[in-house]
Amino acid sequence: MNRAGAAYRPLAMLLGAAAGAAAGSMLERGWRTVSGSDRAPRATDQDHGWGEILLAAALHGAVFAVVKAATERVSAIGVRRMTGVWPT
């Protein structure tokens, strides 16, 4: 592993933890905007229909995918600034 790769992993893990919390908050706000409800339904919530369950799952997946990509990109840029090498 090159030095950029060695620097990338801990930075990505640290940023990933913070990003997970931010993604959860974004999901709550997004769901509140879409449905007016405070909490997105889980697949096992019997009081919600298929449409609502699948919409919540799609929103969850989209939010976490965007946050993950942004976190990885920011981590890679940070490593390049610290080491001068883009991590692989």
N, C-alpha and C positions, 0 to 999 in steps of 0.2 A: 504494500500500500504506500502510495506516495504521501508527501507531507500535506498536500491539499486534501487528500482523502482522510487522513488522520485528523485534520482540523475540522473537516466537514461533519463528521458523525456526531461529535458532542454538541456542536453548534446547532445542528438540525434537531437533535433530541431536546435541547433546551427550548428552542423556539417552537418545536412541535407541542410541548406541554402547554405553553402559553397559548398557542393557536387553538388547541383543543378546547380550552375554556372560552376563548373568543368565539369559536364556531358554535358552541352550545348556546351562547347568548344570542348570536345571530339567528340561529334556528328558532329560538323562542320568539324573538321579535318578528321574524318572517311569518311564523305560524299565526301569531297574534294578528298580524296585518291581514293575512289570507282568511282566517276563520273567525277571529274575534275571541277565540278561546285561549286561555293562558298556557295550556300544555298540549303539545302535539300528541295524538293518540298512538298507542302501541298496537301492534298487530293483534294482540290478545284482548284488547278492550272490546267487550261485547256490545257496548252502547254506541259504537261507531260503525258506519257502513264501509263497504269495500272502497268506494271512491275516496272517502276521507282518509282511510288508512293508507291507500296507495299514494295519494297526494302528499301526505306527511312523509312517507318513505322517500319519495322522489325529492322533496325539498331537503330532507336530511342528507341524502346522497350528494345532491348538488352543492350544498353548503360545505360539507366536509371535503369534497373533491377540490373545490376552489381554494379553500383554506390550506389544504395539503400542498397544492401546487404553488401557492404563493409563499408558503413557508420554505419549501425546498428551494425555490428560486432565490429568496432573500438569503438563505443560508449559503448557497453557492456564490452569490455576489459578495457576501461577507468574507468567505474564504478566499476568493480571488483578491480582494482588497488586502487581506492579511498576508497572503503567501505569494501573490502574483501569478498563481496557477489556478485554472478552472478545475474543480473537482470532477472526477469521472465516476 
